[in-house]
């Protein structure tokens, strides 16, 4: 009985932090950018899945996005929002709107998000290793598949 209370408290803290970490992008998002309207359409994020054009893919949150990474990748007016790096497996042969793929002949392996108020920006990356999110690395990033904008 002595160990039960700390175990329950630890589980509650872990569950709360997981839900809070993905909360900013949770829910439905309408395609706003030209790329999003032409390729993905609307998207829906839940803690364990992302749904693109009515197809769901399992995601795993890897870590929170740092402020300098947000600035390097998305260049927002301010950094009052939050973002995450997710692991995903979207096959290269998966076709979305207008028979488009996310990463050409490569599978999308990473999703980087940044939510700020009613706006969401999403970047897809290919490659087995996590993307390096610095200005220098992103200037010549063959693994960057695209950046898409969404609104609520």
N, C-alpha and C positions, 0 to 999 in steps of 0.2 A: 504494500500500500504506500510506503514511503516513496517508492520510485515512480508510482503512477502519476502523481501530480506534476513532477518535473517533466516527465515524458509527454504528457498532454500539453503542457505549456510550451514545450519546445516544438511540438507538432503544430500548434496554433500559430506560433511566430513564423515558422517556415511557410505554412500555407498562406498566411497574410502577406508576407513579403513577396511570394510568387504571384499572388493575385494583384497586388499593388504594382508590381513591376510591369505587368502586361496591361494594366488597366487603361493607360492612356491611348492605346490603339485598339482596345476592345470595341466590338460592335461593327455596324455597317458603315461603309464609306463609299461615297459616289465619286466616280472618275471625274477629275477636273482638268488634268493636262491633256494635251493632244495625244501623247504617248499612251496614257491610261485609257482614254476613250477608244483608241485604235487597237490596243493589244489586250489589256486585262479586263476592261470594263470595271464594274463596281467590285469591291472586295469586302470581305468580312473577316475580322480577327476575333478569335476566342483564345483562351489561355493555351490550348493545345493544338489548334488548327488555324490555318488561313484558307479561306475559300475565295477562289478566283474563277469567275465565269462558271459558277455552279459546280466546281470541282474542288474538293477539300484536300489539303495536304497537311500532314503532321508537322508541327514546328516545335522546336525546343529552344527556350530562351538560354542564350549563352552568357550574356552579360549586359549591363547597362551601357549606354553610349556616353562617352565623355564629352564635355563641352567643346574641347578643341576638335574632336572628331565631327561633331555636329556642324561646326563652322567650316571645316574642310570639305565635307561632303555636300551639305545642303545650303550653306551660306544664308541662314535666316537673318531677318532684321534684328531679332533679339533671341536669346536662348532661354526663354521662360518655360519651354516645354521639356519633354523628356523623350528618350529613345532607347531602343534595344537592338542587340544583334541576335538574330535567330539562326538556327541551323534548320535546313529544309532540304528536301529532295524532290525537285520538279524535273521530270525527265525531259531531255532535249526534244523528244518527238511529241510532247504534249502541245497541242495546238489550241490557241485561244481565239479571240475575235479575229475575223478576217483571215483565219488560218495562220496567224502569227505565233511565233514561239518567243519565249522570254530571252533566251541567250543564244539564239542561232543553233549551232550544232552542239553546244555544250549544255549540260544540265545545270539548272540553278541550284546552288548549294547553300547560299547565305541570303538572308533578308536583313536589311538595316532599316529601321524605322525612326521617324522623328515626328511626334505629335505635338502640336502647339494650338491650343484652343480647338477650333473647329476645322483645322487643317492637318493633314497627314502627308508626309513625304515618305516614299518607300524606294529603296535602292535594292536591286537584285545583283548578286555576284555569282560567278561560277568559280570552280577551283576547289581543291580539297582543303586548302589552308584558309583560315579566316582572313578576310580582307584587311589590308593595312590602310587605315583611314587618316592619312596625312595629306597635305596639299601636294607634296612632291610625289608621293606614291600614286595618288589619284590622277595626276597629270598624265601618267603613262600606265594606266591600269587596264590591261587587256581583259581582266576578269570582271570589270564592271559591265553589266548587261544593260542597265538602264535605270533612270530615276523617274518616278511617277508621282503625281500629286493627286490627292483626294480631298474631299470636303464632306461635312455633315450637313 
